[in-house]
Amino acid sequence: MMSRGEAWKRWTGWVVVAGILGASSCSGGGGGDKDVPPDTRVQVELTADVLPEDVPAPDAHSDLVGEAGDLPLLPDLAPQDLPDLLADLAKPDVAAELVPDDLEPSDVGPLPPVAEPAEPAKIDIPLWLVALVPKPENDPIGPALDAGTFVPPTGPGKDSYGIQWYETVPGPNGQMGYAGYSLFYAVARFDLPLPTRLLVRADRFYQVYVNGSPQPGDPYMTRAHRTPGRGLAGENVVVASAYMAVKDPEVELFTLDSEVYFNLSDVTAPDLVAGSLDEQWLGIATVNLSNHRLRDVSARVIGSGHFEETEVVYPSLPASAVTQVGFKLVPASAPGAGGEKWPVTVRLESYSLDWSYEKTLELSTAAAGAPYKRTRRSNVDHSVQYYGVNPPSGPADPFGGDDPGYALVLSLHGAGVQGIGQAQAYGQKEWTYVVAPTNRRPFGFDWEEWGRLDGIETLEDTMSAFGVNPDHVYVTGHSMGGHGTWQFGVHFSDRFRVIGPSAGWSSFYSYGGSNKPTGPFARARASSDTLQYVGNLANRAVYVIHGDKDDNVPISEAYLMAEAVEPIADEFYFHIQPGAGHWWDGDAAPGADCVDWPPLFEWMHDRMHDKPELDFEYKTPSPWVNGTYSFVSVRSQIDPYEDSIVESESSDEGKTVAVSTSNVRGMVLDGKALKEKGVAKLVVDGKDVALASGPIEWGLQDGKSPSVQGPLNQVFHRPFCFVYPNGGSGIYRDYVQYLVSTWNIIGNGHACALSVGKVTPAIRKQYNLVYVGVPRKEVPVPDSIPFDWSDKAVSIGGKDFPDATLLFVFPEEGHLSAALVADKDAARLLYWEQPFSSRSGLPDYTSWSQDGVVAAGYFDGDWTFDPALGVGL
């Protein structure tokens, strides 16, 4: 991909300057406090260009440690002795603990009893050594951590790498003092009498290693996240790294005897609405502190007077990682009023555990008609996500009998803002729901990639749950949410009649000056370049709001978009608020004026869709982003390096429709919608096409499809499971653990992980599989993709690349899978890829060595490798 030094400048969007965030972001989260803006972050990450996936690798300990003589001898066992053996194997000082997937107990007898409650105990580390590296591209520590050769400093002064270290006494919350505007390291040594399970909280750090094993930190300083660590008998070493953390990054370590830890600082919970019996979900970040995966895990709600007994089974909770676990909430009775606290007891059970673990939480009730949090289970990863709801106050038929149902305004929050805070920033409307998705986290994905998916899932859940009129759907948002409004508007313009960005920015390239990617990487990130797709707003009303004194998102961003959109949009209005900054309010609206602007809502109320549209031009970067507009759904492309364009023109008073395409390999037309519209004749690319009363297939329907399209990131758009080798190199399993924890911290997500020998037909069908370091013979790559890998090299189309990685997607049993592999000497380079960022994105395949990218490209529409569609071949 690139050298490690260059890597610091390659990726953006994950590490934010937390010190500046702390000084400038809103305390109120977007609602209630009209004097404090909900999102005033400085977009330092756009100029810092930090590579979140460029993270050092752990020591090269393996699943089978050392030679055969180093392995523990397993005695002949009776079946009843196996649980005791497994309990012993769970101890961190036993090497065989690293291969428990091969030694699983049978599902016999009662499940383990419930453990007594236990709380983490803080480890007192009185002294740390800290260092600043002014030029990250010349950092000697990172490569040493990559190679597993880092020698921690023994005291203040210059070390063997030429880095000056200083002693610091941490504050009561583990504060490390000044961390600067560059690369910062903190190192501590401490002794433990016995091998111990550890919990780590690392805030404003992006990475923390406990005895060589990496876990992500929390760059946003929420103090909410916990990751696991393995404590050793004797001396232990912790290394934490931060970038542009400015002041007081924090690290705390805790001991805990439990195998599982429910992190109640990171809970995704609903409000229980008075009078409602709606089923909802409860998500809890759950740390597996053991070093073996937990299989067939039961997430149970214990029956009570408030909730029915429910059970959700997860096939696997990854070893030494944190992931979200969802519990299904079925009310036994409806709350009578708001302001109450309803206890709910949850339990985690598995034959893989010595104990079951139980916790009681309290959920809030909300008064009918008040804003509240509603949860849903995501189709992306089976995680629990919530959205804020500001319900309508008027009659259930605000537009009249011929136009039934309420309207829906999708409102996208700014950086650092909670969805419920965004919903509370509006006054209640008689005619519409105002619904605020979360972007998965308050910072999340800038409303791109998984942020877009979260918003569209919320939209669909809301329309189904509340019976929303699909002709009255609108999108607005503030700051980062204003950028999201542009993104949703250009890529999902078919969904929204009015587009209303407030204090929004165009793209990472205009706002912050990030360099545009090139070659295959440009196409993987094409959707981010909002200006390229503003033509999709031709049939839309666009209402732009911006304060002329905005010092966070300059008004130049609004002028940039206005210049591009005004000549195109069906209707356009640009409201400039004199003297207003980023977040502003007055007496115009019951909510905050900068979002609850009455003229914008009047536009929405007075405008509706007339579906399906017959006259339009639609451009999409790829069906994996979105290929649907009106009655057309693009399935696949001819050239993966070009946009696809569909034009539709009606004539003869709408009885004839002529469709022309560019770079469309296959598509499906909605014949039923066309017939209901009164269309009698259909012409596609100059040829008559028979009208049917259902889907009309045009072009090739095999090969790539919208959900099995690529690029690499798309494998994480459907429930996915990481698969690592049976008894293989521990670095692959450690990398999986790191990715699982990162997905939780950045995306509030859930992920599965298990060894390849434990992949069942059911798991293969239910999940996208991500094979990490699995031997080639155990990965079902189609013959049309001539890729290979071994200990010596990776091979692409018969060309060998030694000391290199290889990442690619491929079809498997009707869905998408991926392989993340490397030769023996390059395995640590996999840590250069951390896909869970709004500014990451690799093509269908990529290979890199220590010196940078060696090959990258796309497969053609039928999943065949063509060297002409790549570089470096």
N, C-alpha and C positions, 0 to 999 in steps of 0.2 A: 504494500500500500504506500509506504513512505518510510523514511528514516524516523527514529524515535524523536529526534529533535524537530523534524518537520511536522511530526504528528501534533505537536502543541498548537500548530497554526491551522490544522486541517478541519477540525470539527468545532462547532459552536452549539450553544443552547442548553448545556446541562449545568455547567458551573456558573453561578451568578455571584457577584460580589456581595456577600451576605452582609458585610458591614454597611454598605450603602443601602441595601434593602432595609436593614434595620432602622436606618435613619430616615428613610423616605417613604416606606410603604404604609398603607393604611392600617390602623388598628381596628377599625370597625368592620372590615370585610365587605364594604359596599352598601351597607344599609344602615339606616338609623342616624348616623352622625353625618350631617350635611356639611360640616366644616372640614372634614378630613377625607381626602380622596381615597378610594379603595385600591388604587393602583398607581403609584408614582415611582415605580422602580426605574432606575437608570439602566439602560440597556447595555451595560458594560460587556455582557457576554457576547454581544454582536461584534465587538472590536477585539475582544480577547482571543476569540477563536480557539477555545480549548477542546482537546480531543478526549471526550469522556471515556471512549473505549480504549484509549491508549493508556492502559493501566498495567502496572507491573504484575508479573506472574508469581505464583508461590514457589516454594522449594519443590524440587522434583521428587517428592515422596510419591510412591506408587501404591496402587491398590494392593499389590503383593510386594511387601517391603523386602528389599535385598534378595539374596539368593535363597534357595530352598532351605538351607540350614538355618536361616533367620526366622522362618515361619514357626508359629506355635504349633505344637503337635496336638491333633484332635484325637481324644480317646474314643474308644468304642462307646456308643451312647445308647441308652434306652430312650424311647420317645419321651417319657416323662422328665428326662434330664435335660432335654433340649432347651426349654425356657431358661433354666439356670445358666446354661452355657451362653445363651444369647445375652443374658443380663451381664455376664462377665465381658462378653465381646463389646458391649456398649461403653466400656471404660476407655478413655482416650489413650491409656498407655499400652493397650493391647493391639498389636499390628493387625490381627485378623479382623478387628472392628472395621477395617477399610473394605471388606468384601462381604458384608452381611446380606446383600441381595442374594447371594448363593446359599445362604443358610437360614431360610425363613421358617418360622414355626408353622405348624398346621393349624387350621381353624377348628380346634377341638377344645371342649371345655368352656367354662365361663370366661367372659372378657375380664381383663384386669380390673381390680377394685379401684375405687376413686382415691387419688392421692390426697393427703392432707395439704391444705393451702401452704404455700411457701412463697416468700418474697425475696427478690435479689438483694444481696449484700454488697455494698460498694467496697472496692479495693482501694486502699489508701496508697497512692503513689506520690510521695512528697516532692519528687524532683524529676523534671524532664529536661532533655536537651533539645534545643530548637535551632533551626538554621534557615536562612534565606538564600535562595538561588536566583540571582538577579536575571539571568538569561536562561530561561527554561530549555532553549535549544541546545545549550551546552551543559545540561544537567548530567553529572556523572552518577547520581544516586539511582535514578530511574533505571538505566541500563543494568546496573548491578542487581537491582531488585528483579528485573526481567530475567537475568541469568541465574538467579538464586545464589549469588555470590556476595550479596551486600554484607558488609561487616559494620555493625552498629558502632557508633562512637562510645568510648569509655569515659569521656569527660569533656569539659570545655576545651576549646582550642581547635586547631586545624586537624582534620583527619587525613587518612591516606589518599582521599579523593581530592584534597585541597579545599574542602568545605569548612568554613568556620562555624563552630557550634557554641551555643551559649546556654547556660543553666537558667531555668525558669521554675518558679514555684507556682503550681496551678492554683487558680481561684477555687472557690467553693463548688462551682459547677464544672470544674475542669478547664477553666479558661486558660489559654496559652499566651495571652498578651498580643503584642503587635505582630501581625503576620504579613504585612506588606501587600504590595500590588504585584507580586510575582509569585514564584513557586516557594512553598513553605513546607518544611518537614519538622515533625516532632517525634522524638524517640524516647521510650522509657524501658527500663528493666525492672522486673520485680520477681520475687520468689514465691512459690506456692509449695506447701508441704506435700500435696498429692495432686494427681491429675484431676482437673476440675473443669466443669462446663462454665463457659463465660458468656455474658451479655455485654455488648458494646454499644455505646451511644457516641457517635462522632458527628458533630455539627459544624458546618462550614468547611468540613473536610470532604473531599470527594472520594477518598480511598483510605482504608485502614487495614493493616496487616497484623494479625496476632500469630506469632511464631511462623511467619512466612505465608500464612493463608490469607488471601485478600477477601475483603467484603467492602461494599460501597458505603460511603458516608452520606450525610444529608447536607448538600451544599446550600440549602435554603434555610437552615437554622430553625427548624420547627421544634426541635427537641422531642419529637414524637416517635422517632424510629429507633429500633433495636435490631442488631444483627448478632449472630452467634460467633463464638470463638472457642478454640480448644486450649485450655490451660495445661501446662506440663508440670510434672514434679520437678522442683528446682527452679532454675532461672527461666524467665519468659521475656520475650522482647516484643514490644509494640511499636510499629512505625505508622504514622499517619501523615498523609500528604494533602495539601490544599493549594489552590491557585487563586490568587487575588482575593484572599479572604479578609484582608485589611486588618481587622482587629478581633481578637478573642475567639478564634475557633476553639471548640470545646471537645474534650474526650473524657469519657468516664467508662470504667470497666466494673462489672459486677460478677460475683459468683452466684450460681444457682444450681441446686441439686436436681431440679426437675428435668425431665426429658423434653417437655413441651412448655412454652411460655406464651400465654395470651397477652399480647401487648394492648392494654386497654387505653393507651395513649393514641392508638391508631385504629379507631373503630369507625366503620361506615354504617350508621344507624338511621332508621326512619323516625319520623314523628307519627304517632298513632292518632289519626284524626277522629274527633268525637263523632260518634254515630256510624263509623265505617268499620266494616269487617273485611276490608281488602287484605289479601295475602301480600306480605312484603318479605324483605330479606335483611339479614344482619351480617355484616362482614367484619372479621377481626383479623388483624395481622398476627400471624401465628409463627413463632420461632421454633423450629425443630433443632433442639440443642444436641441431640444425639448425632452420631456420625454414621447412621444408617437411615435409609429411606423408610418412611412409614407407609405400609401398603394397606389398601382397603380400609381407609380411615372413615369412620362414621362421625359425622358432625350432627349432633343430636340436640334438639330443643326438648328439655324436660317438661312434660305436661304439668299444667297448673290451672288455677282458676282464670288466668289471663290468656294462656296460650295452649293450643293443642300440642300433643307430642308429634314431632316430625323428625325425619332422618334424611340426610344427604350423604351419599358415599362418594369419596374421592379415591381413585385408584392408587394415588401416590402423593405423599408430601416429601419433597426433596430433603436429603440429608444436609445438615449444617447450613441451613438457609432459612430465610423468612419469606413466607408467602401468605396471601390472604385466604382465609377459609370462610365460606358462606353458610349461614344457618337460615332455614326457611321458617318464617314467622306466620303462623295461622292463628289469628285471634280466636279465643274461645268465647269472647263476648266483645261488644263494641264499647269503647270508652264513652263515658257520659259527658265529659267536659274536658276543656284544656287545662293545662297547668298541673296535671297529675304525673306521678312517676310509677310506671309499671315495671316490676321486676321480671326478668327473664333469665332462666338458668340454662346454660349451654354446656355440653359435654363432648369431649373428643375421646374416641375409643378405637383401639386397634390391637390385634394380636401381636403387632410388632412392638408394642409398648409393654413395659413392666407395670405401668399404672394407667388408669384413665384420669383425665384432667377435666375439672369442672370449674365454672366461674358464673357468678350472678352479676348481671348488669341491670341498670335502670334505664328504661326508655321513656321519653317525654310524650305526653299527649298534647295535641293542638286543638284549639277551638275550631269548630266548623266555620269556614270562611276566612280564617287567618292563614298567612303564608306558612308553609310546612315543607319538610323534607320527605320525599318519596323515594324508595329504593327499588331497584330492578336487578336482575341477573344478566350480566353482559353476554351476548353471543360471541364476543371476541375471545374470552378466556374463562368464562364461568365465574368471574369475580362479581362482587356486589358493588354497584355504583349508585349514587343518589343524584337527584336533581331537586332544585328548589321550585316550589309551585306557589304562585300567587293566584288564587282561584277567582273566577268572575263573581260579581255580586248581583247581576241582573237575571232576568228570566232565561230559561233554557233554550229559547228560540229567538235570539236577538235580531236575526235577519229576516224573520218571517217564515211562514209555513212552507214556501217553495224553496227555501234555502236554509235547511235545518242545521242545528249544531252551533256550538260556540266557535269563535276564532282561536287561533294560537299564535302567540308571539314568542319566538325562541330568542332568548336574550343571553349573550355570551359575555362572561365576566372578564375582568382584567387580571393581570398577573398578581398573584398573591391573594386573590379574592375568593371566598367560598361561594358556591352556588346559591346557598340560602341567603347570604348577604346580598347577592345580586337581585334575587327575587324580592327581597324586602326593600330595595331601593325604589320600587314603583308603588304608586298609589293603585288601589284596587279598581279594576275596570268592570263595567257592567257586561260587556260583550265578548271578552276574551280572557283566556288563560295567559299569564306570563310565566314561562317556564325557563329555568336557568340550569342547564347541565353543568358538569363540573370540570370538563377537560381532564378527568381522572384525578387530577390534583390541582390545587390552586395555581401552581405554575404549569405543571403538566406539559403539554405539547404545542403550545402557542396556537391551538385550534387547528393544527395541521396533523396529518397522519392519524394517530390514535385519538387525537382531539376531535378531528372531523368525524371519526367513527363514533365517538362517544356522543357527539351532538346529534348525529343522524339516528342513532339508537334511541336516544331520549325522545326525539321527535316522533319516531314510530311508536314507542311505548305510550307516549302521551296521547297520540291520536287514537290508539286502540282503547286505552283505559277511559278516556273522557269523551269519546265520540265526537272528536273535532271535525269540523267541516273542512275537507281538504282544499276547498276553493278559497279559504280564508286563513292562510298560513304566511307568516312574515318572519323576518330575521333582523335583529339588531344586536348591538354590543358596544362595549366601551374599551378603549385602549387596546390591549392585546385582543380583547373581544371585538373591537372595531376591525382589527386585522382579520379575525375569524369571520366577521360579517362579510368582508370582501371575499374571503376564501369560500365560504358557503354559497355566497351569491354567484360567483363565477363558475364553481364546479357543480353546484346543485341548484342551478337557477330554475329548473323545472319545479322545484318544491316551494318557492317563495314568490309572492306577488310584489312585495315591497322590500327593498334592501335599505337598512338604516344604520350605517356605521357612525359612531361617535368617537372622536379623538383617535381614529384608527390609523394604522400604518399599512403601507402597501406590501412590502416584502422585506426579508432580511437584507436584501441587496440595496434597497433605497434607505432603509432605516437602520443605520449602524454600519453600512458599507461592507458587508461580507462579500467576498469574492464569489462570483457564480462558478459552480462546478462546470467541468467541460467533459466532452466525450461521453462514454457510457454513463458516467456519474451524473451528467447533466439531465439525461432522460429519467433517471431514478428520482431526481428532485425537481422535475419539470413543473409539477403542480404548485410548487412554492412561488413561482414567478407570476404573481397575480396579474400583472399587466398584460401578459400574453393571452389571457382568456376573458378580457372584459367584453369582447364581442358577444358573449353569451347573455349579457344584460340588455340586449336590444329590445326585448319585449317587457322590460321591467321598469318599475318606478324606483328611483334611487334618491334618497334623502340623506345628505351628508351634514353632520354637525361637528363643529370644531371651535374651540376658544382661540382667539387671536393672540393670547399671551401664554399659550401652552408651552411650558419649558420641559416637558417630558416627551411628548410626541409633537414635534414642530408642525405648524400649520402647513408647511411645505408638503408634507405627506398628503394632506387633503387636497391641495392644489394639484399635485401630481395625478391623483386619481380623478379629480374633477376634469382635468384637461383631457384625459383619456375616455371618460365615461359620458360626459355631457353630450358629445356629438352622436353617441350610440343609443343611449337609453330612451325608452319610450317617453318617460318623464324624468326630469332631473331638477333638484333644488339643493342649494348649498347655503346652509345657515351658518354664519360666522357670528359668534357671541363676543361683542366688544369687551375687552378688558378681562376676559375669562381665562383662567389657567386650565390645568388638565382636568380637574374635577370641580365643578361649579354648580351652584344652586341659587334659587331665588324664590319668587312667589308664583311662578307660572304653573307649577304642577304640585300635586300633593306629595309626590316623591322627589327625588333629586333631579333637577331640571336637565342636567347634561345627559341623562338617560331617559327620563320620563317626560320628554319634551312634547307638549300637547299637539303642535302641528304635525309632528311625525305620526302620532297615533291617529290623528284625524285622517291623514293619508291612508293609513292602513285600514281604518274602518270603512272608508269609501271605495276601496279597490279590492277586486276579487279576480280569481283566475277564470278563464273560459277554456276549459280543457276538453279535448286535447287541442293544442295549438297546431295549426296546419302550415303556418308560414314562419319559418325560422332558419337560422344558421347556428349550428352547435359544433363547438370544437372541444375535444377532450385530449389530455396528454396520454391517457391510456384507460382502458376499461377497469383496471384495478383501482383507479381513483374514482371514476364514475363514468359509465357509458350510456346513461339513460337520459333522454329528453323527450318529453311529449310521448309520442307513440313509437319511438325508436330506441332500441337497446343494442349498442355495439358490443359484440362478443370478443372479437380479436382483430389484430392489426396485421397488415402486410409488412410494414417496415417499423420495427420497434423504435427507431430513431426519429420518427415523425409523429406529429399530432394526427388524430383522425377527425375528419370534418364531415358532417351530414347537413345537407341543405334540403329544405322542403318548401315547395311553392304550390299554392292552390290556385285553381282557375274554375271557370264555369260555375261561379257562385258556390265554390267549395265542394263541388261534386267530383272534381278531378284533383288528384294530388300527385305531383312529380317530385321524386326524391333523387338526389344525386349524392354520391359519396366520394371521398378521397381517403385513401389509406385505411379502408375498411375491408377486412378479410371475410368477416361474417357478421350478421346482425339478425335481430328478431324484431318484427313489426307487430304492433297490437292491432290486429284486424278487427276485433270486436269494437274497440274504441273508434276506429275509423268509420265502421258501418253505423254506429250509433250517432256519429257526427253528421251522417248523411253522405259520406264519400262513396261514390259508385265506381270510380276508376282509379287504379294505382299504377304508376309508372316508376320503375327504379332503374337508374342509370340508362335511361332510354328504352327500356324493355317493359312491356306490359306484364304485370304480376297479378295473378288471380286473387281477388279479395276473399279471405276466409273469415269466419266468425270467431276465430281464436288466434293464436300466435302464427305469424307468417315467417318462416325461416328463409333467409336470403344469404347466399354465399356459403362458405364452409362453416360447418357447425362442430367439427371435430377439433382436436388439438387444444390450444389455449382457450380459456373461457374467463369471464370476469373474475371468478373466485379462484381460478387456477391459472394465473397469468404471469406471475412474477411482477416486480423484481423481488430480491431477497426478503425485504421487510414484510412482504405479504404473507409469508409463512406464519407470521405472528398476528394475523388478522382473524384467525379462527382458533378455537381451543387447541393448544399445542403442548407437546410433551418432549422434553429433552431426553435423548437416549445416549448413554455412554457405554464404553466397552465392558465386557465381562472380565473382571480381574485385570483390566488394562491399566495404563498409566494414570496415576492419581491426578495429574495436571488437568486431564479432560474433565474429570468429575468436579474438581475444584473450580474450573471455568464455568461449568454448568451451575454450580452453587452460587457463583458470583452473579451470573446472568439472572437466576431466579430471584435473588435478593434485590438486584437492581430493578427488575421489572416491578417488584412490589413497591420499592421506595419511590421510583419515578412515576409509575403508572398505577399505583394502588391495585396491583394485579395478582392473579393466581397463576401458577405454573406447575406442571407435573414434571417429574424426572425419574428415570429408572434405567437399569442396565438393559442392554439389548436382549439378553436372554429372558427377560421378564415382559417383553412386549407380546401381548396376547392379540388374537384376532379382533377382539372387541376394542382394545385400545387403538389398534392400527386403523380401525374404521372410524372411531370417534374423534381422534386427534390428528392434527398435523404433526408429523414426527420430525424432530430436528436431531439428526445423528451427529454427535460430537466425538470425533476421534475414533469412530467405529471402523473396523477393517472393511475394505472395499467389498469383500465377498459377502458381508452381512448387510449391505445397503442395496436395496432393489432399484438401482439406477437403470433407466431404460437403455436399450442398445443404441438408440439414436443419440445418446450423450456419451461420447467416448472419453470419459474421465476416469482416472485411476490415481491411486496413492499407495505409498509404501513407506517404510522407514527411511528410504533414501531420497525420495523425490515425490512431487505430485506431477501428474501428467494430464495435459489438456490437448485433446485431438492428436495424441501421439507425440507431442512435444513435452519433454521433461523439464521441470523447474526444480532444481535442488534447493534445499533450505528454504522452503516456501510453504505457504498456506493455500487452501482452496476452499472457497465458500460458494455454494450454488444451490438453486432450487430445482425441483423436478416433480413431475406428477406421480402420484402413488394412490392407486385404488380410488380414483375420482376426486382426490383432494391434493393439496400441495404438501410436499416434504422438502427438507433441506439437508445438506451435509456441510458441516464445519469441521474441516480436517486439515492435517499438516503432516509433513514428514517429521521424523523423530527430533531433529535439531531445531525445528521451527515451531513446535507446539506452543511455546509461550507467546509467539506473535499473534495468536488468536485473541489475546487480550487487547489487541489494538482495535478490535471490533466490538463496540457496544451499541447495538442497533436501536436502543430505546431512547431516541432523541428526535425532536422535531427537525433537526438538521442533519440527521444521518440518512443514509440511503445508498445501498449498493445495487448494481444491476443484477441480471440473472446469475452471473458468475463473476468472481473476482479472485485473483491470486496475488499475493504480495510476499516479498522477502524483507530482510532487514533494510534493504536499500530502497524499497518503495514498491509500487505496483509493477507486476511483471505481465499480467494479462487481465482483461476484463471484457465483458460483452453480454450479448443476449442470444437466446435461442430463437429460432423462427417460430411461425405460428403453429406448426405441428410438433413442437418440442424437439426439433432436430438441430444439432450443433452445426454451425456454419462459420468458419474462420473469418469470413468477410464481415460478420456482424460483431466482431471483437477487435481488440487492439492487443499488440504484443505477441501475435501468433504468426 
